[in-house]
């Protein structure tokens, strides 16, 4: 049997990784400034994380959600404390797409409506409703397109209010900071007006923090930069540091009932161990402080590079935008300079999503390689 060929692959085979360094099968070391789509939050093979997973696997890796699992309770309590959302409730699943599916489903159960408002250049996953609210027609199949979704531009609140006033919108779903779309984000004024409009029209406000959450923006959740509250928050990626963990944080306005939501693998003993280890390390190493310090350093250091149009994003969820397609630049950085970066729908943008443990010296390495690469591409 062959693999279903849906991924364009670089000819690089990682076999080991430590913190922000990836080592391939030829012994070549790479600086990881992408974290596999922002998944690696506390560093590759972080010792406390590895030890906790190994210990849990020695005892019990999985049983279904039909029995008591104190690890789920511990994870919920620690997440509530660290995020400042202790009055929310937690539903665990296995991916960002699954988190968004459950967020949209819960919203529709809550108010009995079905239309969704999403935003241009959004990305929320590749399954059923999650892909329907994703602004990329290439990955939306006819079966997904049955969902009724209205896409609007960011930061035009009057357009949102006009749609909500029609009375049939169940939810507005928005990323704290857009990822694949190219690091665009709502203004504080927009987010605050959006929260107010959703409350006025009985519309559920879903904050997709799958990539921007877990400290990556400099606060635990990116929406917390704007002084608002969300009805439902979806998380995944950095939540498990490579182990497939996802969840939704659910505000007190929702009432649970048996069978309302469900999953087979979500909240397994092993996934909870991963989730708890991530939170413990974020707190122990004060990684949000590191995010903010490295972010400020990055903003200053990147000024040394000529030809940059702008730097987008916050914290360690950044986009360096040029006035040309960066495909050749990104390839040179990976193949010749041994630095992983990411791409976006905006073809002129390099995405920078390192582990939250990244050091200022790593930024120096990146800036030096970027300057060299740009010069070499011009000659």
Buried (B, 14 or more C-beta within 10 A) or exposed (E): EEEEEEEEEEEBEBEEBBBBBBBBEEEEEBBBBBBBBBBBBBBBBBEBBEEBBEEBEEEEEEEEBEEEBEBBEBBBBBBBEBBEBEEBBBBBBBBBBBBBBBBBBBBBBBBEBBBBBBBEBBBBBBBBBBBBBBBBEEEBEEEBEEBEBBBBEBBEBEEBBEBBEEEEBBBBBBBBBBBBBBBBBBEEEBBBBBBBBBEEBBBBBBBBBBBBBBBBBBBBBBBBBBEBBBBBBBBBBBBBBBBBBBBBBBBEEBEEEEEEBEBEBBBBBBBBBBBBBBBBBBBEBEBBEBBBEBBEBBEEBBEEBEEBEEBBBBBBBBBBBBEEEBEEBBEBBBEEBBBBBBBBBBEBBBBBBBBBBBBBEBBEBBBBBBBBBBEEEEE
